[in-house]
Amino acid sequence: MAPHSTSGFPELDALQLLLRRDSPWLRAEAVTQVDVQGESLPVWCLEMGSTDPNVPAVGFFGGVHGMERIGTQVLVAWLETLLARLEWDGHFADLMQQVRLVFMPMVNPGGLLLSTRANPAGIDLMRSAPVDAKGSVPLLVGGHRISRHLPWYRGNVEDGIPPEADALFRVVRERLHTHAFSMAMDCHSGFGFRDRIWFPYARSNEPAPHLPEAFALRALFNRTYPNHSFYLMEPQSVSYTTHGDLWDFLYDEHIAEKRGLFLPFTLEMGSWLWVKKNPRQFFSWFGHFNPILPHRLERVLRRHITLFDFLIEAAVAHAKWRPEGKLQEIYREEAMRRWYR
């Protein structure tokens, strides 16, 4: 499908410009269409690298919440960097033969166009999966079915899965779950003064089955990049629990299939720090979730490149750091002490 010819917002313009470069390294498909304000907007899935199911796969996602535009901006900027590197970096070109990269930088284009957290139907996609939390959740924030006019609305059960979430499910099932080892990173903003890396579960305080692997990856990153201590990695339930988390649902679904290992993560960029450094942002709804000043935006766009590159390299080398036997139990005990005391 050819890139959409017109847009109503700069993030889609930037993505369309990227697609028009017609790079031989990039594969693109519009996996669904979303109608908003009389316009049909594509939800794009982009790919690089191998499609061999024997190689690992890593997926990067953004724009699930429309007002958190920085997630889409970070991924589009990084895609531009990757395509530029492939023109001259032989090592990186060789690496692409050993991994599959999957991108959905704009999962909720209607929400981005309208600058809303929800999709055009008023549904919060991160509360829309068919999974209920165990125990109580924060009022409204944890997801509800009261009204589409209130934030964090899950949608009606009889309406099924929103088209944007359904497209994400299909991409993950067909392009990540089909590999023996896969990871996902979903980029958000708006929670706290620190950048957090969350992993399952959001639905309960129950430790995830692959707690040792998550802890081992954290340890590997900290050893490799000791000066990147601004990331706080933890289960989402340490902060709060929710209904309908997309990644809880996909993670449990993959476990039930009993094939390979899938590790989903969510990057929550700490937007409160941007507001603290520029208090005027407090008076802008957009400013609650995105850096506004040009120099701060530029800083955020480059801040996470090291993490993203690390995930690619770690996926290719997963056999060297995944804990086994006694080491797995050691990591599990360390993780329990840190996160589930």
MIFIFI-714533 format. One record per residue (C-alpha): x, y, z; residue number from 0. Coordinates in steps of 0.001 Angstrom, whole numbers. Each point is the difference from the previous one (the first is absolute). Layout:
+---------+---------+---------+-----+
!       X !       Y !       Z ! seq !
+---------+---------+---------+-----+
!       X !       Y !       Z ! NUM !
...
+---------+---------+---------+-----+
//
This chain:
+---------+---------+---------+-----+
!       X !       Y !       Z ! seq !
+---------+---------+---------+-----+
!       0 !       0 !       0 !   0 !
!    1304 !    3471 !    -873 !   1 !
!     543 !    2501 !    2818 !   2 !
!   -3017 !    2144 !     898 !   3 !
!     166 !    3167 !   -2092 !   4 !
!   -1191 !    2498 !    2599 !   5 !
!     122 !     292 !    3779 !   6 !
!   -1216 !    2273 !    2718 !   7 !
!    2934 !    -195 !    2378 !   8 !
!    3835 !      56 !    -123 !   9 !
!     588 !   -3527 !    1359 !  10 !
!   -1798 !   -1572 !   -2945 !  11 !
!    1768 !    2408 !   -2363 !  12 !
!    3365 !   -1183 !    1349 !  13 !
!    -986 !   -3654 !    -301 !  14 !
!   -1283 !     462 !   -3567 !  15 !
!    3219 !    1785 !    -940 !  16 !
!    1940 !   -2967 !    1346 !  17 !
!   -2068 !   -2394 !   -2118 !  18 !
!     483 !    2090 !   -3135 !  19 !
!    3746 !    -547 !     237 !  20 !
!    -755 !   -3469 !   -1402 !  21 !
!    2950 !   -1516 !    1866 !  22 !
!     883 !   -3572 !   -1058 !  23 !
!     504 !    -783 !    3689 !  24 !
!   -3547 !     896 !    1018 !  25 !
!   -3188 !   -1995 !    -479 !  26 !
!   -3321 !    1748 !     681 !  27 !
!   -3636 !   -1076 !     213 !  28 !
!   -3146 !    1823 !    1092 !  29 !
!   -1480 !   -2624 !    2320 !  30 !
!   -3318 !    1812 !     512 !  31 !
!   -1775 !    3292 !    -684 !  32 !
!   -1598 !    2335 !    2541 !  33 !
!   -2720 !    2467 !    -950 !  34 !
!     117 !    3352 !    1766 !  35 !
!   -1472 !    3379 !    -971 !  36 !
!    -913 !   -1295 !   -3443 !  37 !
!    3523 !   -1194 !    -714 !  38 !
!    1325 !   -3570 !    -146 !  39 !
!    3349 !    -274 !    1769 !  40 !
!    2323 !   -3009 !    -390 !  41 !
!    1548 !   -1885 !    2893 !  42 !
!    3435 !    -890 !   -1320 !  43 !
!    2196 !   -2958 !     823 !  44 !
!    3617 !     365 !   -1108 !  45 !
!    2650 !   -2712 !     -31 !  46 !
!    3738 !    -453 !    -432 !  47 !
!    2228 !   -3026 !      -2 !  48 !
!    -633 !   -3706 !    -369 !  49 !
!   -3340 !   -1815 !      23 !  50 !
!    1597 !   -3341 !     889 !  51 !
!   -1904 !   -1335 !    3064 !  52 !
!    3286 !   -1368 !    1369 !  53 !
!    1399 !    3495 !     587 !  54 !
!   -1199 !    2147 !    2926 !  55 !
!   -2499 !    2818 !    -523 !  56 !
!    -430 !    3362 !    1737 !  57 !
!   -3081 !    2220 !    -337 !  58 !
!    -213 !    3731 !     727 !  59 !
!   -3378 !    1683 !     509 !  60 !
!   -1147 !    3574 !     584 !  61 !
!   -2977 !    2312 !    -166 !  62 !
!   -2371 !   -2312 !    1882 !  63 !
!   -1177 !    3083 !    1895 !  64 !
!    -603 !    2870 !   -2385 !  65 !
!    1101 !    2863 !    2239 !  66 !
!    3323 !   -1773 !     770 !  67 !
!    1442 !    1020 !   -3357 !  68 !
!    3593 !    -277 !    1179 !  69 !
!    -127 !   -3814 !    -285 !  70 !
!    -715 !     244 !   -3735 !  71 !
!    2554 !    2785 !    -424 !  72 !
!    2757 !   -2017 !    1695 !  73 !
!    -618 !   -3053 !   -2179 !  74 !
!    -224 !    1927 !   -3288 !  75 !
!    3224 !    1855 !     826 !  76 !
!    1722 !   -3297 !     829 !  77 !
!   -1258 !   -1569 !   -3231 !  78 !
!    1625 !    2872 !   -1898 !  79 !
!    3257 !    -765 !    1810 !  80 !
!    -204 !   -3725 !    -763 !  81 !
!    -599 !     579 !   -3715 !  82 !
!    2918 !    2439 !    -138 !  83 !
!    2276 !   -2528 !    1749 !  84 !
!    -926 !   -2740 !   -2436 !  85 !
!    1387 !    2125 !   -2842 !  86 !
!    3551 !    -174 !    1398 !  87 !
!     209 !   -2212 !    3117 !  88 !
!    1017 !   -3484 !   -1139 !  89 !
!    -187 !   -1437 !    3509 !  90 !
!   -3578 !    1159 !     393 !  91 !
!    -924 !   -1310 !   -3449 !  92 !
!    1408 !   -3400 !    1003 !  93 !
!   -1932 !     178 !    3276 !  94 !
!   -3240 !     415 !   -1952 !  95 !
!     480 !   -3506 !   -1369 !  96 !
!    -117 !   -1330 !    3572 !  97 !
!   -3125 !    1724 !    1319 !  98 !
!   -3482 !    1133 !    -996 !  99 !
!   -1036 !    3535 !     952 ! 100 !
!   -3690 !     915 !      56 ! 101 !
!   -1338 !    3535 !     486 ! 102 !
!   -3469 !    1395 !     626 ! 103 !
!     923 !    3624 !     788 ! 104 !
!   -3569 !    1309 !    -201 ! 105 !
!   -2456 !   -2569 !    1373 ! 106 !
!   -2732 !    2591 !     643 ! 107 !
!     167 !    2565 !   -2852 ! 108 !
!   -3540 !    1219 !     717 ! 109 !
!     963 !     782 !    3587 ! 110 !
!    3109 !    1854 !   -1165 ! 111 !
!   -2039 !    2033 !   -2457 ! 112 !
!   -2527 !     903 !    2731 ! 113 !
!    2668 !     339 !    2747 ! 114 !
!   -1952 !   -2383 !    2247 ! 115 !
!    1152 !   -2897 !    2136 ! 116 !
!   -2754 !   -2208 !   -1435 ! 117 !
!    -691 !   -1054 !   -3562 ! 118 !
!   -2728 !    1877 !   -1972 ! 119 !
!   -2650 !   -2261 !    1593 ! 120 !
!    1061 !    1152 !    3470 ! 121 !
!    1686 !   -3299 !     955 ! 122 !
!    3315 !     -69 !    1845 ! 123 !
!    1890 !   -2666 !   -1939 ! 124 !
!    2177 !    -878 !    3010 ! 125 !
!   -3152 !    -945 !    1913 ! 126 !
!   -1751 !   -1795 !   -2863 ! 127 !
!    1492 !   -3523 !      51 ! 128 !
!   -2264 !   -2846 !    1206 ! 129 !
!    1768 !    -440 !    3330 ! 130 !
!   -1261 !    1048 !    3434 ! 131 !
!    2176 !     970 !    2920 ! 132 !
!     195 !   -2228 !    3056 ! 133 !
!   -1242 !    2008 !    2938 ! 134 !
!    -789 !    3704 !     114 ! 135 !
!    1407 !    2643 !   -2329 ! 136 !
!     203 !    3800 !     389 ! 137 !
!   -3345 !    1674 !    -668 ! 138 !
!    -345 !     878 !   -3696 ! 139 !
!    3789 !    -137 !    -600 ! 140 !
!     -39 !   -3793 !     188 ! 141 !
!   -2550 !    -197 !   -2821 ! 142 !
!   -3811 !     151 !      63 ! 143 !
!   -3107 !    -493 !   -2150 ! 144 !
!   -2014 !    2955 !    1339 ! 145 !
!     100 !    2391 !   -2954 ! 146 !
!    2125 !     823 !   -3041 ! 147 !
!     -52 !    3615 !    1160 ! 148 !
!    2223 !    -868 !    2973 ! 149 !
!    3714 !    -746 !    -424 ! 150 !
!    1310 !   -3591 !     266 ! 151 !
!   -3220 !   -1400 !   -1504 ! 152 !
!     328 !   -3708 !    -919 ! 153 !
!   -2863 !    -156 !   -2490 ! 154 !
!   -3032 !   -2294 !      70 ! 155 !
!     634 !   -3736 !      59 ! 156 !
!   -2458 !    -618 !   -2840 ! 157 !
!    1874 !    2440 !   -2274 ! 158 !
!    3062 !   -2258 !     -47 ! 159 !
!    3614 !    1075 !    -491 ! 160 !
!     593 !    3525 !   -1410 ! 161 !
!    1467 !    -142 !   -3539 ! 162 !
!    3296 !    1582 !    1080 ! 163 !
!     523 !   -2557 !    2778 ! 164 !
!   -1046 !   -2816 !   -2319 ! 165 !
!    2607 !    1128 !   -2536 ! 166 !
!    2673 !      43 !    2724 ! 167 !
!   -1034 !   -3497 !    1105 ! 168 !
!     305 !   -1315 !   -3557 ! 169 !
!    3417 !    1576 !    -504 ! 170 !
!    1353 !   -1456 !    3247 ! 171 !
!   -1485 !   -3450 !    -640 ! 172 !
!    1210 !    -214 !   -3599 ! 173 !
!    3355 !    1805 !     201 ! 174 !
!    1254 !    -476 !    3574 ! 175 !
!   -1680 !   -3068 !    1489 ! 176 !
!    1077 !   -2096 !   -2987 ! 177 !
!    3644 !     323 !    1080 ! 178 !
!    1697 !   -2122 !    2651 ! 179 !
!    1134 !    3157 !    1824 ! 180 !
!   -1666 !    3406 !    -192 ! 181 !
!    -308 !    3250 !    1931 ! 182 !
!   -2205 !    3065 !    -275 ! 183 !
!     440 !    3597 !    1172 ! 184 !
!   -3074 !    2239 !     124 ! 185 !
!     830 !    3721 !     368 ! 186 !
!   -2178 !    2211 !    2227 ! 187 !
!     398 !    3122 !    2135 ! 188 !
!   -1561 !    1699 !    2957 ! 189 !
!     838 !   -1929 !    3172 ! 190 !
!    2319 !    1561 !    2584 ! 191 !
!    3396 !    1704 !     -44 ! 192 !
!    1941 !   -3080 !   -1188 ! 193 !
!      40 !   -2115 !   -3119 ! 194 !
!   -1496 !   -3348 !     942 ! 195 !
!     211 !   -3318 !   -1820 ! 196 !
!   -3028 !   -2054 !     970 ! 197 !
!    -668 !   -3673 !    -646 ! 198 !
!   -2904 !   -2332 !     907 ! 199 !
!   -2058 !     -80 !    1927 ! 200 !
!   -2268 !    3021 !       8 ! 201 !
!   -3033 !   -2076 !    1015 ! 202 !
!    1328 !   -1260 !    3336 ! 203 !
!    2901 !    -150 !    2433 ! 204 !
!     622 !   -3577 !   -1117 ! 205 !
!    3642 !    -457 !   -1123 ! 206 !
!     298 !    -657 !   -3727 ! 207 !
!    1262 !   -3467 !   -1018 ! 208 !
!    3055 !    1490 !   -1713 ! 209 !
!    1108 !    2130 !    2911 ! 210 !
!    3584 !   -1428 !    -129 ! 211 !
!     369 !     935 !   -3670 ! 212 !
!   -1256 !    3550 !     613 ! 213 !
!    2382 !     396 !    2917 ! 214 !
!    2896 !   -1435 !   -2024 ! 215 !
!    -663 !    2486 !   -2810 ! 216 !
!     -68 !    2840 !    2513 ! 217 !
!    3316 !   -1156 !    1474 ! 218 !
!    1549 !    -294 !   -3459 ! 219 !
!   -1028 !    3535 !    -938 ! 220 !
!    1268 !    1461 !    3277 ! 221 !
!    3364 !   -1757 !    -380 ! 222 !
!     343 !    1100 !   -3605 ! 223 !
!   -1193 !    3587 !     490 ! 224 !
!     647 !     916 !    3659 ! 225 !
!    -518 !    3709 !    -724 ! 226 !
!   -3580 !    -528 !   -1179 ! 227 !
!   -1394 !    -322 !    3509 ! 228 !
!   -2907 !    2339 !    -835 ! 229 !
!   -2097 !   -3067 !    -914 ! 230 !
!   -2047 !   -1632 !    2746 ! 231 !
!    -991 !   -3522 !   -1051 ! 232 !
!   -2827 !   -1694 !    1886 ! 233 !
!   -3319 !   -1847 !    -423 ! 234 !
!   -2813 !    2447 !    -725 ! 235 !
!   -1944 !   -1298 !    2994 ! 236 !
!    2612 !    1592 !    2286 ! 237 !
!   -1525 !    3354 !   -1027 ! 238 !
!   -3647 !    -969 !    -554 ! 239 !
!   -2165 !   -2744 !   -1487 ! 240 !
!   -2418 !     267 !   -2917 ! 241 !
!   -2562 !   -1914 !   -2001 ! 242 !
!     445 !    -692 !   -3692 ! 243 !
!    3757 !     388 !    -436 ! 244 !
!     966 !    -892 !   -3589 ! 245 !
!    3354 !   -1512 !     943 ! 246 !
!   -1341 !   -2071 !    2889 ! 247 !
!   -2441 !   -1553 !   -2455 ! 248 !
!    2606 !    -700 !   -2694 ! 249 !
!    2508 !   -1280 !    2554 ! 250 !
!   -2458 !   -2480 !    1559 ! 251 !
!   -1178 !   -1064 !   -3451 ! 252 !
!    3559 !    -811 !   -1039 ! 253 !
!     676 !   -1926 !    3214 ! 254 !
!   -3109 !   -2106 !    -643 ! 255 !
!    1357 !    -899 !   -3446 ! 256 !
!    3150 !   -1434 !    1648 ! 257 !
!    2390 !     961 !   -2766 ! 258 !
!    3083 !    2115 !     529 ! 259 !
!     446 !    3098 !    2146 ! 260 !
!   -1742 !    3362 !    -373 ! 261 !
!     976 !    2934 !    2231 ! 262 !
!   -2188 !    3131 !    -314 ! 263 !
!    1086 !    3305 !    1542 ! 264 !
!   -1498 !    3485 !     228 ! 265 !
!    2173 !    3104 !      51 ! 266 !
!   -1699 !    2712 !    2079 ! 267 !
!    1901 !    3215 !    -664 ! 268 !
!    -197 !    2164 !    3117 ! 269 !
!   -1793 !    3088 !   -1283 ! 270 !
!    -331 !    1580 !    3437 ! 271 !
!    3686 !     889 !    -256 ! 272 !
!    -694 !    1996 !   -3171 ! 273 !
!   -2749 !    1909 !    1812 ! 274 !
!    2298 !     615 !    2986 ! 275 !
!    2673 !    1497 !   -2249 ! 276 !
!   -2547 !    2059 !   -1943 ! 277 !
!   -2981 !     705 !    2338 ! 278 !
!   -1874 !    1815 !   -2775 ! 279 !
!    -674 !   -3421 !   -1520 ! 280 !
!   -2371 !    -658 !    2899 ! 281 !
!   -2531 !    2329 !   -1636 ! 282 !
!     -15 !   -2037 !   -3221 ! 283 !
!   -1659 !   -3438 !    -214 ! 284 !
!    2546 !    -916 !   -2686 ! 285 !
!    2807 !    1164 !    2300 ! 286 !
!    -979 !   -2473 !    2743 ! 287 !
!    1219 !   -2877 !   -2174 ! 288 !
!    2521 !    1416 !   -2486 ! 289 !
!    3101 !    2208 !      40 ! 290 !
!    -803 !    3356 !   -1594 ! 291 !
!    3251 !    1972 !     -69 ! 292 !
!    2048 !    -918 !   -3121 ! 293 !
!    3240 !    -805 !    1836 ! 294 !
!   -1826 !   -2273 !    2451 ! 295 !
!   -1821 !   -1805 !   -2816 ! 296 !
!    3315 !    -563 !   -1767 ! 297 !
!    1470 !   -1392 !    3208 ! 298 !
!   -2880 !   -2452 !     447 ! 299 !
!     167 !   -1124 !   -3637 ! 300 !
!    3596 !   -1154 !     512 ! 301 !
!    -282 !   -1100 !    3648 ! 302 !
!   -1292 !   -3524 !    -634 ! 303 !
!    2088 !   -1009 !   -3038 ! 304 !
!    2460 !   -1878 !    2219 ! 305 !
!   -2831 !   -2010 !    1573 ! 306 !
!   -1550 !    -860 !   -3361 ! 307 !
!    3336 !   -1032 !   -1515 ! 308 !
!     681 !   -2106 !    3091 ! 309 !
!   -3287 !   -1872 !    -420 ! 310 !
!     941 !    -963 !   -3559 ! 311 !
!    3456 !   -1233 !     983 ! 312 !
!   -1347 !   -1769 !    3101 ! 313 !
!   -2603 !   -1794 !   -2086 ! 314 !
!    2629 !   -1275 !   -2420 ! 315 !
!    2177 !   -1146 !    2926 ! 316 !
!   -2852 !   -1248 !    2212 ! 317 !
!    1564 !   -3450 !     442 ! 318 !
!    2983 !    1619 !    1784 ! 319 !
!   -1929 !    1804 !    2740 ! 320 !
!   -3226 !   -1981 !     565 ! 321 !
!     339 !   -1681 !    3407 ! 322 !
!    -277 !   -3756 !     278 ! 323 !
!      84 !   -2542 !    2809 ! 324 !
!    1268 !    1305 !    3326 ! 325 !
!     608 !    3476 !   -1408 ! 326 !
!   -3678 !     283 !    -861 ! 327 !
!    -963 !    -619 !    3626 ! 328 !
!    2577 !    2533 !    1182 ! 329 !
!   -1434 !    2666 !   -2281 ! 330 !
!   -3533 !    -888 !    1075 ! 331 !
!     905 !     431 !    3675 ! 332 !
!    1745 !    3319 !    -711 ! 333 !
!   -3013 !    1231 !   -1977 ! 334 !
!   -2411 !   -1027 !    2758 ! 335 !
!    2052 !    1894 !    2567 ! 336 !
!     122 !    3128 !   -2138 ! 337 !
!   -3571 !     135 !   -1277 ! 338 !
!   -2185 !   -2207 !    2217 ! 339 !
!    1303 !     428 !    3518 ! 340 !
+---------+---------+---------+-----+
//
